[in-house]
């Protein structure tokens, strides 16, 4: 039997030097990509990965707002393509969902112009439109149920966070940012005296001028600090702390500024505490805010354990390059398995913290002053 002549007919061993590594690499990629699926996010009571309720009646009864008669609007800053069906799973009595659509000027609720100021223009539009018809509490959120800035302790889930949020505490505080973490936020994140662009804080050099223009004052706080990322609950009284005209001024600034959509939205992220409470720094001690506002109360021992776990998790999640994944695959998925273990431990700690936070007496024993460590 004769074989056809070709470039490999006399040099088959030579060709295999190239072909074999390609085959091995292809098979490695197949198994690597197939086996390195995202580590499941932390799951505790209230919902599964699809946002479906999986709790029994006893757990629902233990949620902070069960049986309360507080009126609440949930104002959602969305695009027309966004899916907000997760809001149907919220365990909040007397909830009214108001969806603003940024890119559809024919929607029932929309900002004056599209694609400007991110969620900030929508929020100010709502406060101007509903100024005389506000509920007890308005909660402002984005469209995503699992935004990157919702912490692991809160299941990385808006459904979990909002269903556990203590609305009585919101009424007392007047304003509460839903994110608690100090990361890239506290205690002194924005310095309004800086005029040189910082790549990590692109909005910082514009803060002074914006503050002067929006609040008609030359007395600008040097430091502005508080958790990001423009998702918060605010009371009727806090909104009406300002005249309705203030919200028109804020809208006009967003519409007229030369700053782009991203930067003008970021500028406003740092000014909500000033708008609603007249304070420049809004930095609760993290674990106390979780306990007071979400009834997730960690013991001193569990706080130390969680801090160490979060640092280890952050380190492992940063090892997401191709070669890191390949090495982990060849090593039997050691890193991936450890991440799953960490998530399971954190979930168990949160479950224990929820149980610990069920009674006001126990919460008071752990809390003290929310602004001291």
Steps between C-alpha positions, in 0.01 A plus 500: 500500500636835394447816705470834323799718515477824690688716745455238773563187294874506567499721808216355707694510829588863433133596434386331817721736698247768411178299470523316832539813718203657320285194573608499866433874536157468338401215730632692803295805406191284456529343842618822666216717373249226561610439855572857619148628529437803720501417869138514619431817694419485868151372567317545828132503585237683293584416141670260268733588212201603287355725767221256585382490858602190693412601854234365730243718675701519822790664319269747321346592835846579636584752224524854639194646327251214530161644590615864488285776355770714338443625145794446264579594141774307325637730230705310244739665256489278191554465130220369278677164461539437875319214672365610839277198565705429814317784674193275522686287758553784748359448849401862565141585604324785316764507227440704185752451217562803276719429200676789330641420155801706398498423128127505423345845497156342440513300824257599775792614715818633341762774555487825299776378266647154440842371603614782729614479860440126531251433779540849654283678243226239549511533878473879491221479242302271731550729800384798296203315348382335824598774746141555618405131490786315669461179702655451844816360338637497147764243406713582197674217313643397166343225287744218579402248769864398558709818457875472558480751784255303715715325760544126557349537846181617329503199266613737222123531455258791496215263586678388814615848602168678451297223664721517810525879515345635822267777386443626854871567523488679163223724638721588795816559296322685215757381246683170463737386225426135421865410459692495827861427399769765550699375200585794272267715708596570863617673705638773270455394138437828315709813560320794340814717499674282243507630144717235332336195350545177698443195280342320795264791574427665167223713647707641790644802320147611400341469843570852632358682199196272487429545872515880471267500201244251631472626858565870433770527765870573525530295820598164356601216737858393439419129540200312362473134598243222515434159346436496126294443268181711486257244640330622816184543705376845598199631689237751396630750755858468374393569141294799616795629700570680172251710306366346181704755304824331621415193294439714193839666554661155530330381182609812313862453608505139372337599171717805437841382622769421246597196708406172337234257620744294707680785679186707574343190654812429705506858630156447650600174670686705761236765565188309610585519874542875470175540307289305748677551834743787455799279587819452299622173653254210535710205622332259741711224652429219256407213729277726709317625190433140391358425845294815546364532146486138375491307832813311394690501828845345521671403822852638563647159408303474175604854399867402520430178309307682228771763455759231440271306265415809295870582457576145389203500264607829343850361444368183335252688281781718369668183371273475200750523216517217245822352631376518860190306398711251304728441799199460725349251253821298494513516879153357544309830535649577839423874477148448368418251774637736762281783368197274527601412856536869590157582357347215698666620823388861442144382428497305825633803689229721350230247595630504858514880494138518381393273784701712744335818372138388534442667836543867574647423839783297348563766236526769766751290693725487196452848364560800717594805295485422126780748433763343727684173452 
